[in-house]
Amino acid sequence: MSRLRIFDDHAPETVKRETRDGAEIAALLGARGIRFERWEAGQPIAPGASQDEVIAAYRGDIDRLMREEGYITCDVVSLDRDHPQKAEFRKKFLDEHTHGEDEVRFFVAGAGLFTLHLGNEVYEVLCEQGDLIRVPAGTKHWFDMGPNPYFVAIRLFNNPAGWVANFTGSDYAARFPRLEN
């Protein structure tokens, strides 16, 4: 089940607020400019479905988000615990960074942990199946897929070639909890 935990950025050992209520998560994140939604498939998705089949199952929500936010393309990315490069892929986004465009992820299956450094607070968002998160361009954050990753996610882009992590050099990410799966 999805979860939001809020910390003071200098007190990673103390949770200031925690909720698993989707509407409350959306409201708390929305107040900080972060979009959070729950989507349901418009048609069944079989295990091992192709990218086209996954996108077709969520076409209505994808098209709505593209219209509302101006995204021009989408794809599907997946990773599982048997992937030989899982440790390298996990490490790639564990440090605090920003992007020049929004980072948009919809979790078709599995889970991932987005942690956002917003002013003097840290918002830890455990996204699971059915969750969409939009982290606006320039937002300091990090992503953890855990040591045993499993997720299938739809990504939306304005410019896939421009989606590059710009690391802040901060050690904040190392101070906060990781996803243990």
LUMGU-357926 format. One record per atom (N, C-alpha, C, O): residue in one letter; x, y, z. Coordinates in steps of 0.2 Angstrom, whole numbers, plus 5000, padded with zeros to 4 digits. Layout:
BEGIN
AXYZ;...
END
This chain:
BEGIN
M500449945000;M500050005000;M500450065000;M501050065003;S500250114996;S500650174996;S500750215003;S500350195007;R501350245003;R501450285010;R501850345009;R502250355004;L501650395013;L502050455013;L502250465020;L501850465025;R502950485021;R503250495027;R503550565026;R503950575021;I503450605031;I503750675031;I504250685037;I504150665042;F504850705035;F505450715040;F505650785040;F505550815035;D505950805045;D506350875045;D506950855041;D507250795042;D507250895037;D507850875033;D508450865038;D508950835035;H508450885044;H509050875048;H508850815054;H509250805058;A508350785053;A508150735058;A507850665054;A507250655055;P508250635051;P508050575047;P507750515052;P507450465049;E507950525058;E507750465063;E506950475065;E506750435069;T506750535064;T506050555067;T505550575061;T505650615057;V505050525061;V504450545056;V504050595059;V503750585064;K503950645056;K503450705058;K502750685057;K502250705060;R502650655051;R501950635049;R501950575044;R502450565040;E501550535045;E501450475040;E500750455039;E500250465043;T500650445032;T499950425030;T499950375025;T500450365021;R499450325024;R499350285019;R498750295015;R498550255010;D498450345017;D497750365013;D497950405007;D498250455007;G497750375001;G497850404995;G497650474994;G498050514991;A497050494996;A496850564996;A497250615000;A497450664998;E497450595006;E497850635010;E498550645007;E498850695007;I498850585004;I499450585001;I499450634995;I499950684994;A498950634991;A498850684985;A498850754988;A499150794985;A498450764993;A498350834995;A499050864998;A499150914997;L499350825002;L499950845005;L500550855000;L500850905000;L500550814995;L501050824990;L500850874985;L501250914983;G500150884984;G499950934979;G500051004982;G500251054978;A500051014989;A500151074992;A500951094991;A501051154991;R501351044989;R502051064988;R502251054980;R502851054978;G501651054976;G501851054969;G501950984966;G502150984960;I501850934970;I501950864967;I501350834966;I500850834970;R501250804960;R500650774958;R500650704960;R501150664959;F500150674963;F500050604965;F499350584963;F498850614965;E499250534960;E498650504958;E498650424958;E499150394958;R498050404958;R497950324958;R497550314951;R497050344950;W497850264947;W497550244941;W497350174941;W497650134945;E496850154937;E496650084936;E496650074929;E496450114925;A496850014927;A496849984920;A496149984917;A495649964920;G496150004911;G495550004907;G495349934904;G494849924902;Q495849894905;Q495749824902;Q496349784906;Q496849804908;P496149714906;P496649674909;P497349674906;P497449684900;I497849664910;I498549664908;I498849594910;I498849574916;A499049554905;A499349494907;A500049494909;A500449544906;P500349454913;P501049454914;P501449444908;P501249404904;G501949484907;G502349484901;G502049524896;G502349514890;A501549564897;A501249604892;A501749654888;A502249674891;S501649664882;S502149704878;S502049784880;S501549794884;Q502449824878;Q502449894880;Q501749924877;Q501449964881;D501649904871;D500949934868;D500349904872;D499849944873;E500349844874;E499749824878;E499749854885;E499149874887;V500249874888;V500249904894;V500049974893;V499650004897;I500250014888;I500050084887;I499350084885;I498950124887;A499150034881;A498450034879;A497950024885;A497350054885;A498149994890;A497749984896;A497650044900;A497150054904;Y498050094899;Y498050154903;Y497950214898;Y498150274900;R497850204892;R497750254887;R497350314889;R497650374888;G496850304892;G496350364894;G496750414899;G496750474898;D497050384904;D497450424909;D498050454906;D498250514907;I498350414902;I499050444899;I498850504894;I499150554895;D498350494890;D498150554886;D497950614890;D498050664888;R497550604895;R497350654899;R497950694902;R497950754902;L498450654905;L499050684908;L499450724902;L499650774903;M499450694896;M499850724891;M499550794889;M499850844888;R498850794889;R498450854887;R498650904893;R498750964891;E498550884899;E498550934905;E499250964906;E499351014907;E499750914905;E500450934906;E500950944900;E501450974901;G500650934894;G501050944888;G501650894887;G502050904883;Y501550834890;Y502050774888;Y501950754881;Y501350754878;I502450734877;I502350714870;I502450644869;I502350614864;T502750604874;T502950534872;T502950494879;T502950524884;C502850434878;C502850384884;C503150324882;C503150304877;D503450284887;D503650214886;D503550174893;D503350204898;V503750114893;V503750074898;V504450044900;V504750024896;V504550044906;V505250024909;V505049974914;V504549974918;S505449914915;S505349864920;S506049844922;S506549844918;L506049814928;L506649794931;L506449734936;L505949744940;D506849684937;D506649634942;D507249614946;D507849624944;R507149574951;R507749554955;R508249514952;R508749504955;D508049484946;D508549434943;D508949474938;D509449444935;H508849534937;H509249574932;H510049584934;H510149594940;P510449564930;P511149564932;P511449624934;P511949634937;Q511149684932;Q511449754933;Q511049784938;Q511049844939;K510649754942;K510149784947;K510549824952;K510249884954;A511049804954;A511449844959;A511649914956;A511649964959;E511949914950;E512149974946;E511550014945;E511650074946;F511049994943;F510450034941;F510150064948;F509950124948;R510150024953;R509950054960;R510450114962;R510150164963;K511050104961;K511550154963;K511450224959;K511650274962;K511250214953;K511250264948;K510850334951;K511050384949;F510350314954;F509850374956;F509750384964;F509350414966;L510250354968;L510250354975;L510450424978;L510250434984;D510850454974;D511050524977;D510550574975;D510250574970;E510550634979;E510150684977;E510250714971;E510850734969;H509750734967;H509850754960;H509250794958;H508650794961;T509250824952;T508650864949;T508650844942;T509150804939;H508150854938;H508150844931;H507850914928;H507550954931;G508050924922;G507850984918;G507150974916;G506851024913;E506850924916;E506050914915;E505750874920;E506150844924;D505150864920;D504750834925;D504950754925;D505150734920;E504950724931;E505050654931;E504350624933;E504050634938;V504050584928;V503350564929;V503450484928;V503650454923;R503150454933;R503150384934;R502450354936;R502150384941;F502150304932;F501550274934;F501750194935;F502050164931;F501650174941;F501850104943;F501250054941;F500750054944;V501450024936;V500949964933;V500949904938;V500449874939;A501549894940;A501649834945;A502249854949;A502749894947;G502349824955;G502949834959;G502949894963;G502449924965;A503549914965;A503549974969;A504250014968;A504749984966;G504250074970;G504850114971;G504850174976;G504250194977;L505350194978;L505350244984;L505650314981;L506250314980;F505250364980;F505450424978;F505450464985;F505050474989;T506050504986;T506150544991;T506350614989;T506750624985;L505950664991;L505950734989;L506250774994;L505950775000;H506750814993;H506950864997;H506650934996;H506850964991;L506150955000;L505751014998;L505851065004;L505551055009;G506251115003;G506451165008;G506751125014;G507351095013;N506551135020;N506851105026;N506451035028;N506551015033;E506151005023;E505750945024;E505950895019;E506150915013;V505850835021;V506050775016;V505350735016;V505150715021;Y505050725010;Y504450685009;Y504650625005;Y504950615000;E504550565009;E504750505006;E504050465004;E503550455008;V504050454997;V503450424994;V503550354992;V503950344987;L503250304995;L503250244993;L502750234988;L502150234989;C502950224981;C502450214976;C502350144974;C502850104974;E501750124974;E501650054972;E501150044966;E500950094963;Q500949984965;Q500449974959;Q499850024959;Q499550024964;G499750054954;G499250104953;G499350174955;G498950214954;D500050184957;D500150254959;D500550294953;D500950264950;L500350354952;L500750404948;L501050454952;L500650484956;I501650474951;I501950534954;I502250574948;I502550544944;R502250644949;R502550684945;R502950734949;R502750774953;V503650724948;V504150764952;V504350824947;V504650814942;P504150884948;P504250944944;P505050954942;P505450934947;A505150974936;A505850994935;A506151034940;A505851074943;G506851024942;G507151064946;G507051044954;G507351074958;T506650994955;T506550974962;T507050924964;T507250874961;K507350934970;K507850894973;K507550824975;K507050834979;H507850774973;H507550704975;H508050654974;H508550664971;W507850594976;W508250534974;W507750474974;W507150484976;F507950424970;F507450364969;F507850304971;F508450294970;D507450254975;D507750194977;D507250134975;D506650134976;M507550094971;M507150034969;M507249974973;M506949914972;G507749984978;G507849924983;G508349874981;G508549874975;P508649834985;P509149784983;P508849724979;P509249694975;N508149714979;N507849664975;N507249704971;N506649694973;P507449744966;P506949784963;P506449734959;P506549684956;Y505849764959;Y505349734955;Y504849794953;Y504449824958;F504849814947;F504349864945;F504249864937;F504649844934;V503649884935;V503449904928;V503149964929;V502649974933;A503450014925;A503250084926;A503150114919;A503550104914;I502650154918;I502550204912;I502850264914;I502750294919;R503350294909;R503650354910;R503350404904;R503250384899;L503250464906;L503050514902;L503550564901;L503850584906;F503650594895;F504250644894;F503950704889;F503550694885;N504350754890;N504350814885;N504850794880;N504850814874;N505450774883;N506050764879;N506450704882;N506850714886;P506350644880;P506750584883;P507450594883;P507850574887;A507750624878;A508450634877;A508750684882;A509350684884;G508250724885;G508550774889;G508450754897;G508650794901;W508150694898;W508050674905;W508750644907;W508850584907;V509050694911;V509750674913;V509750704921;V509450754923;A510050654925;A510150674932;A510650724933;A511250714931;N510550784936;N511050834938;N511150824946;N510750854950;F511650794948;F511750784955;F511950844959;F512350894956;T511650854965;T511850914969;T512450914973;T512650964975;G512750854974;G513350844978;G513150844985;G513650834989;S512550844987;S512350844994;S512350764996;S512250724993;D512450765003;D512450695006;D511750675009;D511750625013;Y511250715008;Y510650705011;Y510350635010;Y510150605015;A510350615004;A510050555003;A510350495007;A509950445009;A510950495008;A511250445012;A511050445019;A511150395023;R510750495022;R510550505029;R509850475030;R509650455036;F509450465025;F508750445025;F508650365024;F509050335020;P508050345026;P507950275025;P507950255018;P507850295013;R508150185016;R508150165010;R507550115009;R507250095014;L507450095003;L506950045002;L507249975003;L507649955000;E506949935008;E507149865009;E506649825007;E506149815010;N506749785001;N506249744998;N506649674997;N506249624995;
END
